[in-house]
């Protein structure tokens, strides 16, 4: 039996336009208060897409800015 590599997981952040492999020092962490109902909606949609809350928010911001 041949040994094969395990399948690679898809990285949803690679689909974010402009995403680069930049060092973490080029990123900035923020704190943001959101209404509970909005956060619940974000969590539901992120779960449907099998991505993290943070990835969903980043992707949503990128799409919004691209379309504005």
mmCIF file of the C-alpha atoms, coordinates in Angstrom:
data_MODEL
# 
_entry.id   MODEL 
# 
loop_
_atom_site.group_PDB 
_atom_site.id 
_atom_site.type_symbol 
_atom_site.label_atom_id 
_atom_site.label_alt_id 
_atom_site.label_comp_id 
_atom_site.label_asym_id 
_atom_site.label_entity_id 
_atom_site.label_seq_id 
_atom_site.pdbx_PDB_ins_code 
_atom_site.Cartn_x 
_atom_site.Cartn_y 
_atom_site.Cartn_z 
_atom_site.occupancy 
_atom_site.B_iso_or_equiv 
_atom_site.pdbx_formal_charge 
_atom_site.auth_seq_id 
_atom_site.auth_comp_id 
_atom_site.auth_asym_id 
_atom_site.auth_atom_id 
_atom_site.pdbx_PDB_model_num 
ATOM 1  C CA . UNK A 1 1  ? 0.000   0.000  0.000  1.00 0.00 ? 1  UNK A CA 1 
ATOM 2  C CA . UNK A 1 2  ? 1.400   3.397  -0.965 1.00 0.00 ? 2  UNK A CA 1 
ATOM 3  C CA . UNK A 1 3  ? 1.689   6.177  1.573  1.00 0.00 ? 3  UNK A CA 1 
ATOM 4  C CA . UNK A 1 4  ? -0.097  9.311  0.483  1.00 0.00 ? 4  UNK A CA 1 
ATOM 5  C CA . UNK A 1 5  ? -0.409  12.794 1.890  1.00 0.00 ? 5  UNK A CA 1 
ATOM 6  C CA . UNK A 1 6  ? -3.619  13.595 3.769  1.00 0.00 ? 6  UNK A CA 1 
ATOM 7  C CA . UNK A 1 7  ? -5.992  15.873 1.850  1.00 0.00 ? 7  UNK A CA 1 
ATOM 8  C CA . UNK A 1 8  ? -5.253  19.526 2.434  1.00 0.00 ? 8  UNK A CA 1 
ATOM 9  C CA . UNK A 1 9  ? -7.937  21.633 4.067  1.00 0.00 ? 9  UNK A CA 1 
ATOM 10 C CA . UNK A 1 10 ? -9.199  24.595 2.102  1.00 0.00 ? 10 UNK A CA 1 
ATOM 11 C CA . UNK A 1 11 ? -8.243  27.939 3.580  1.00 0.00 ? 11 UNK A CA 1 
ATOM 12 C CA . UNK A 1 12 ? -11.263 30.269 3.251  1.00 0.00 ? 12 UNK A CA 1 
ATOM 13 C CA . UNK A 1 13 ? -9.054  33.285 3.830  1.00 0.00 ? 13 UNK A CA 1 
ATOM 14 C CA . UNK A 1 14 ? -7.292  32.610 0.502  1.00 0.00 ? 14 UNK A CA 1 
ATOM 15 C CA . UNK A 1 15 ? -10.549 33.645 -1.159 1.00 0.00 ? 15 UNK A CA 1 
ATOM 16 C CA . UNK A 1 16 ? -10.433 37.075 0.406  1.00 0.00 ? 16 UNK A CA 1 
ATOM 17 C CA . UNK A 1 17 ? -9.335  39.495 -2.277 1.00 0.00 ? 17 UNK A CA 1 
ATOM 18 C CA . UNK A 1 18 ? -5.988  41.028 -1.486 1.00 0.00 ? 18 UNK A CA 1 
ATOM 19 C CA . UNK A 1 19 ? -5.099  38.407 1.105  1.00 0.00 ? 19 UNK A CA 1 
ATOM 20 C CA . UNK A 1 20 ? -1.334  38.041 1.304  1.00 0.00 ? 20 UNK A CA 1 
ATOM 21 C CA . UNK A 1 21 ? 1.032   35.975 3.367  1.00 0.00 ? 21 UNK A CA 1 
ATOM 22 C CA . UNK A 1 22 ? 2.194   39.054 5.236  1.00 0.00 ? 22 UNK A CA 1 
ATOM 23 C CA . UNK A 1 23 ? 3.766   38.807 8.675  1.00 0.00 ? 23 UNK A CA 1 
ATOM 24 C CA . UNK A 1 24 ? 1.462   39.219 11.653 1.00 0.00 ? 24 UNK A CA 1 
ATOM 25 C CA . UNK A 1 25 ? 3.210   42.506 12.434 1.00 0.00 ? 25 UNK A CA 1 
ATOM 26 C CA . UNK A 1 26 ? 1.413   44.012 9.428  1.00 0.00 ? 26 UNK A CA 1 
ATOM 27 C CA . UNK A 1 27 ? -1.972  43.109 10.894 1.00 0.00 ? 27 UNK A CA 1 
ATOM 28 C CA . UNK A 1 28 ? -3.721  45.044 13.618 1.00 0.00 ? 28 UNK A CA 1 
ATOM 29 C CA . UNK A 1 29 ? -6.063  43.558 16.174 1.00 0.00 ? 29 UNK A CA 1 
ATOM 30 C CA . UNK A 1 30 ? -9.186  45.540 17.003 1.00 0.00 ? 30 UNK A CA 1 
ATOM 31 C CA . UNK A 1 31 ? -11.946 45.352 19.563 1.00 0.00 ? 31 UNK A CA 1 
ATOM 32 C CA . UNK A 1 32 ? -15.476 45.787 18.295 1.00 0.00 ? 32 UNK A CA 1 
ATOM 33 C CA . UNK A 1 33 ? -18.844 45.795 20.031 1.00 0.00 ? 33 UNK A CA 1 
ATOM 34 C CA . UNK A 1 34 ? -21.728 44.424 17.957 1.00 0.00 ? 34 UNK A CA 1 
ATOM 35 C CA . UNK A 1 35 ? -25.405 44.013 18.770 1.00 0.00 ? 35 UNK A CA 1 
ATOM 36 C CA . UNK A 1 36 ? -26.108 40.463 19.941 1.00 0.00 ? 36 UNK A CA 1 
ATOM 37 C CA . UNK A 1 37 ? -28.609 39.894 17.123 1.00 0.00 ? 37 UNK A CA 1 
ATOM 38 C CA . UNK A 1 38 ? -26.002 40.870 14.495 1.00 0.00 ? 38 UNK A CA 1 
ATOM 39 C CA . UNK A 1 39 ? -23.372 38.662 16.109 1.00 0.00 ? 39 UNK A CA 1 
ATOM 40 C CA . UNK A 1 40 ? -25.823 35.751 16.155 1.00 0.00 ? 40 UNK A CA 1 
ATOM 41 C CA . UNK A 1 41 ? -26.471 36.255 12.431 1.00 0.00 ? 41 UNK A CA 1 
ATOM 42 C CA . UNK A 1 42 ? -22.732 36.412 11.724 1.00 0.00 ? 42 UNK A CA 1 
ATOM 43 C CA . UNK A 1 43 ? -22.110 33.228 13.697 1.00 0.00 ? 43 UNK A CA 1 
ATOM 44 C CA . UNK A 1 44 ? -24.934 31.403 11.921 1.00 0.00 ? 44 UNK A CA 1 
ATOM 45 C CA . UNK A 1 45 ? -23.687 32.352 8.460  1.00 0.00 ? 45 UNK A CA 1 
ATOM 46 C CA . UNK A 1 46 ? -20.047 31.632 9.322  1.00 0.00 ? 46 UNK A CA 1 
ATOM 47 C CA . UNK A 1 47 ? -21.055 28.179 10.544 1.00 0.00 ? 47 UNK A CA 1 
ATOM 48 C CA . UNK A 1 48 ? -22.988 27.555 7.298  1.00 0.00 ? 48 UNK A CA 1 
ATOM 49 C CA . UNK A 1 49 ? -19.822 28.439 5.354  1.00 0.00 ? 49 UNK A CA 1 
ATOM 50 C CA . UNK A 1 50 ? -17.610 26.394 7.711  1.00 0.00 ? 50 UNK A CA 1 
ATOM 51 C CA . UNK A 1 51 ? -15.378 29.375 8.448  1.00 0.00 ? 51 UNK A CA 1 
ATOM 52 C CA . UNK A 1 52 ? -14.538 31.268 11.592 1.00 0.00 ? 52 UNK A CA 1 
ATOM 53 C CA . UNK A 1 53 ? -16.337 34.390 12.736 1.00 0.00 ? 53 UNK A CA 1 
ATOM 54 C CA . UNK A 1 54 ? -13.180 36.425 12.086 1.00 0.00 ? 54 UNK A CA 1 
ATOM 55 C CA . UNK A 1 55 ? -12.800 35.028 8.565  1.00 0.00 ? 55 UNK A CA 1 
ATOM 56 C CA . UNK A 1 56 ? -16.437 35.832 7.817  1.00 0.00 ? 56 UNK A CA 1 
ATOM 57 C CA . UNK A 1 57 ? -16.073 39.421 9.042  1.00 0.00 ? 57 UNK A CA 1 
ATOM 58 C CA . UNK A 1 58 ? -12.841 39.918 7.044  1.00 0.00 ? 58 UNK A CA 1 
ATOM 59 C CA . UNK A 1 59 ? -14.398 38.463 3.912  1.00 0.00 ? 59 UNK A CA 1 
ATOM 60 C CA . UNK A 1 60 ? -17.567 40.531 4.322  1.00 0.00 ? 60 UNK A CA 1 
ATOM 61 C CA . UNK A 1 61 ? -15.557 43.740 4.707  1.00 0.00 ? 61 UNK A CA 1 
ATOM 62 C CA . UNK A 1 62 ? -13.425 42.914 1.657  1.00 0.00 ? 62 UNK A CA 1 
ATOM 63 C CA . UNK A 1 63 ? -16.489 42.175 -0.481 1.00 0.00 ? 63 UNK A CA 1 
ATOM 64 C CA . UNK A 1 64 ? -18.242 45.350 0.682  1.00 0.00 ? 64 UNK A CA 1 
ATOM 65 C CA . UNK A 1 65 ? -15.226 47.518 -0.100 1.00 0.00 ? 65 UNK A CA 1 
ATOM 66 C CA . UNK A 1 66 ? -14.740 45.861 -3.473 1.00 0.00 ? 66 UNK A CA 1 
ATOM 67 C CA . UNK A 1 67 ? -18.345 46.604 -4.429 1.00 0.00 ? 67 UNK A CA 1 
ATOM 68 C CA . UNK A 1 68 ? -18.499 50.170 -3.155 1.00 0.00 ? 68 UNK A CA 1 
# 
